[in-house]
């Protein structure tokens, strides 16, 4: 049972000091707004939406075990509030904290669409899949109002450029019309994050995300529209969702998912403090067990940054997780294929319309 001082509707339970504290920020009241997610109780805390105008929007991803080369994040910070989110640490580079700040100070990249169009028109750019979003969710609640992600997808379609999408929000259903057009030329693939089949677990881990029911419906809808969709069961957290691997993969296969991926939770940087305080409030009876088992997956530490080991973990628990996924794929996804995205059309559409030769 969670403690009485648990902050409902948020993942992090406290502010975390920015390790770069010389980059402190000043709260801008002119951007204060509040956006509550479907069906969640809100705290009295508000969310700030802060306009930014970066010089570039497409990021080169250098991590060798992430599985993508380029990403695009229209928002920094994420109101979804997933307590385990690896992106929390990146908020410190903007002068904010990885705890409640990450959920309450959302930076909006107002010129994202213009920057993407400039990139795709560049003579030096050669088409390679760009992923929305490699860091924070491109369909977080404020997207319903701002529609930046929808406009970005329209640009990808205009220039016939391949795009991947990672999200845990059913709001992606709004853009099925564009996704269908992209899918006709094999220009899109969606990865929907589903961490658990248990709604109570979802509410604690991911307080402002779409419900599990909505996410499963989204897998089914995208599949029915011939939009390739896979599921990320990420992260696996021992003794919280590690027992759900087979039933979850069975469920998503029946809904039309063509694949499943996973990571084992790791609590790098400030996330260790955020997660540890959260679980002692949200699940006090099993907190120490879970933390000890996470450490067992990472050579005795909550913090693991080693390429090759950080994503899947090591040791008995990590091995058991890997074996369960191998069995699940063999049982439920054996005949499913994940086609590579089409990178051949873009050069003919660099001016926004097909070139005549």
N, C-alpha and C positions, 0 to 999 in steps of 0.2 A: 504494500500500500504506500502511495506517495505521501510525502510529508505535507503538513498544512501550509508551509511557506512556499510550496511549489508554484512557480509562475506559469499559469495556464496560457496556452496559445503561443508560447515561446519555447525554443529548444534550449539555448543557453540560459542559465539561471543567474548570471551575474555579469558585470562588466569585467573585462580582462584588460589589464594595463598593456598598452602598446610597447613592445620592446624597443621601438624607435620613438621613445616618448618625446624627443625634441621636435617631432613632427605633429604635435598636438593640434587638435581642430577646435573650431568654434561653431557651436550649434547655430544653424541658420533658420530662424523661425519662419522666414518667408517661404520655405519649402515644406513646412510641416504638413503632413497629410496622414490619413489613416486608411488602410486597405485591409479588411479582414477577409480571410479565406473562408470557403464554404464550410458551414457547420461548426466553426471553432469558436470557443469562448475567447474573448480578447482581454488583454490586460489594459490598464489605464495608460500604458506607454504608447506613444505615437511613433509613426514611421516617417522619417524625413526622406524626401526624394530630391536629390541634388543634381542639377544639370551640369554635365561636363562636356567638353569639346576636344577629344583627343586628336592627335595628329595622324595616328594610324589606327586601324581597327582589326586587321588580320595578324594574328600572332603565330610566330614559328614555335612549335612545340619541340623542345630538344630532348625531353625525357625518353629514353629508349624503350621503356616498357609500358607506355601509355596507349600506343596503338593508333596515334593520329599525328599528322605532320603540322596541320594548321588549324587554329581555332578562332572563333569570333564570339565575343561576349558583349551583347548590347547593354548589359547591366553588370555592375560590380556590387557585391553584397547580395544577399538573397533573403527575401521575407519568408520563404518556406521554413527556414529555421531548423534544418536537419542538424541534429546535435553533433553528429560525427563528421560533418562535411570538411573535406581536406582544403576547400577553398577559403575557409575562415582565416588561415594564416596570411593569404594574399591581401586581406583587407588592411593589414598593418602597413603595407607599402603606400596606402592612400592616407595614412595618418589616423586610422581608426583602430578599434580593438577587435579581437577575434571572437568576443563573446556576444553580448547583446547588440553592440554596435553593428556587427555583421548583418543582423536581422533588421535593424532599425535605421541604418544610414545607407540608403540605396543610391548608388551613383548611376545616373541615366546618361548614356552616351547619345546625345541628341543628334549628332552628325554621323551616326553609324551608317545610315543608308547611303549618303553621299560618298563617304569614304570607301565603302564596298564597291560602289559603281566605278569610282576612280581606279581601284585596284584591278577590277576585272577588265577594264578597258586598256590597262597598261600594256604596251607592246612587249615588255619584258616578262609579263606574267604568263606562266604556262599552267594549264588547268591541273589541279590536284584537289581532292576533296577538302573542303573547309567545313569544320564541325561547329554547329551551334548547340550547345556551348561547352567548351572544354573546362570551364571554371564554374560559373554560376548559371542557374537555370534561365533560359531565354523565354520560358513561358511562366515565370513567376507572376504573382497576382497583378502587379501594375501593368503587365503587358495587355491585359484585357482593355485597359483604357488607352494606352499609348500606341499599341499596334506596331511597334518597331520591328519585331520579329516577322510579322506578316509582310511588312514592306521589304525586309531583307529577302524573304523568300521570293517575292515578286521580281527582285533584281536577279537572283539566281536563275529564275525561269527565263527572264528576258535575255540573259546572256548564255543560256544553256550550259550552266556551270554546275558540277556535282556538289552536293551538300549533304552532310550528315547532321542528325539532330539527336541530342540527348536531353531528355526531360522526364519529370515525374508529375506533370500537370496535364489533366484532361483538356485543358484549353487548346491543345493542339488540334482537337476536333474541329475547331472553328476554321482551320486553314486546310481542310481536306480538299477543297477545290483546287488550290495551288499545288498541293502535294500530289494529287492525281495527275496533273499535267506534267509535273517533274518526273513522276514514276513512268510515264509513257515512254520516256527516253532513257530510263534507268539512271536518273540523276539524283535520286534521294534514297536514303535509308534512315529509318527511325530506330533509336534505342530508347525504350521506355524503362525507367527505373521502377522496379517493384521489389521492395525489400522483405515484405512479409505478406501473408494472407490474413493476418490477424489485425482487425481494425484498431483494437486497443494499443497494440504494439506500434502501429503506424502513428497514432495520435501522440504517443510519447516521443518517438524517435523523430518524426517529421511533422510537426504540429500544424503547419499551414499548407500542406500539400493536398492534392486531390485524394479522395478516399480510395481504398483498394478496389471497391466495386467499380468506381469510375475508371480507374486505370485498366482493369480487366476489360471493361466495355470498350475502352480506347484501342486496346490490342485487337479486339474482335472487329471493330469498325475499320481500322486501317487495313487489316488483312482482307476484309471483304471488298475494299476498294482497290485491291492489288497494289497497295503501298507496302513495300517490304518493312517489316517491323520485327525487331528482336527485343529481348528483355535483359536488363542488367539487374542481377540480384546482388546489389552492392550497397553497403558492405555486408559480408557475413560477420556477425558478432556472436561469438561463442555463448551458449546458454540463453540467447535472446531469440535468434532466428535460425541458428545452425541446424535445428531439427526439422526445418520446413523445406529443405532443398528438393526432395523428391516430389512431395505434393504440389509445390509451387511450379516446378518444371512441367509436371503433368497438366496442371491447369492452363498454363500459358500455351502449351502445345495444342491443347484442345481449342484454344481461342484463336490460333493461327500464327503464333510466333514462329519465326524461322530459325531462331537460335537463342542461346542464353550465355551470358558471361557473368563473371563474379570477381570480387576482390575480397580479401580478408581485411577487416578493419585495422587501421593503424592510426595512432594518435600522436602525430608529429607536432612539434612546436607547441603553440598555445592550446591546441585541440585537446591535449592530454588533461590540462586543467579544466577546460570547459566540460569535457565528457565526464571526468571523475566527479566533479561537483554535481553535474546533472544526475548521474546514476545513483548517487548517494541520497538524492532527494526523490527521484522517480521510482527507483527500485531498491530501497535500502536493504531489503532482505537478501538480495543476491549480488549486491554491488561488489564486494571484495572478490567473490568467486569469478565474476565476469572480468574484472580488471586483471586478476591473476591469470586467467585463461588467455586473455589478449596478450599479456606479456609472454606467456609460454609460446605463442605463435611468432614472437619476434625476439628470440634469443634473450629472454628475460627482461625486456624493456618495452614500454608502451610506445617508444619513439624509435622508428626504424626507417632510414632513408636509403638503404642499400638497393641499388638497381638489381633486378633479378629476383630479389627476395621480398621486397617491401609490399608488393601487390598481392602475393599469394601466401606469404608467411612460410614458416618452417616448423618442424616438429610433428608430434603425433596428431594434435588437433587439426593442423593445416593439412596433413596427409589424409585424414579422414574426410575433410571437406572436399579435397580434390577427388577422392575416390567416389564420393557420393555424386559429384557432378558428372564424372565419367559414366557412372551407371545411369544417371538421369538422362544424359544425352543419348545413350545407347537405347534406352527404353522408349523415349518420347520424341526425340528429334533426329533419329537415325537417317531419315530420308529427306530432311530439310536442307536446302541450299541457301547460302548467303552470297549472292552475286556481287562482283566488284562493280563499283560505280563507273559510269561512262565519262571518260575524260577527253573524248575525241571530238565532241561537237563544239566546244567553246570557241576554238580558234575561228570557226566559220561565223560566229555570232559576236565578235568583239565590238562591233558597232551597234549591237542591240538588234540586229536583223541579219538574216542569212546573206553572206557574201556570194555574189555570182562570179563564177570562174569562166 
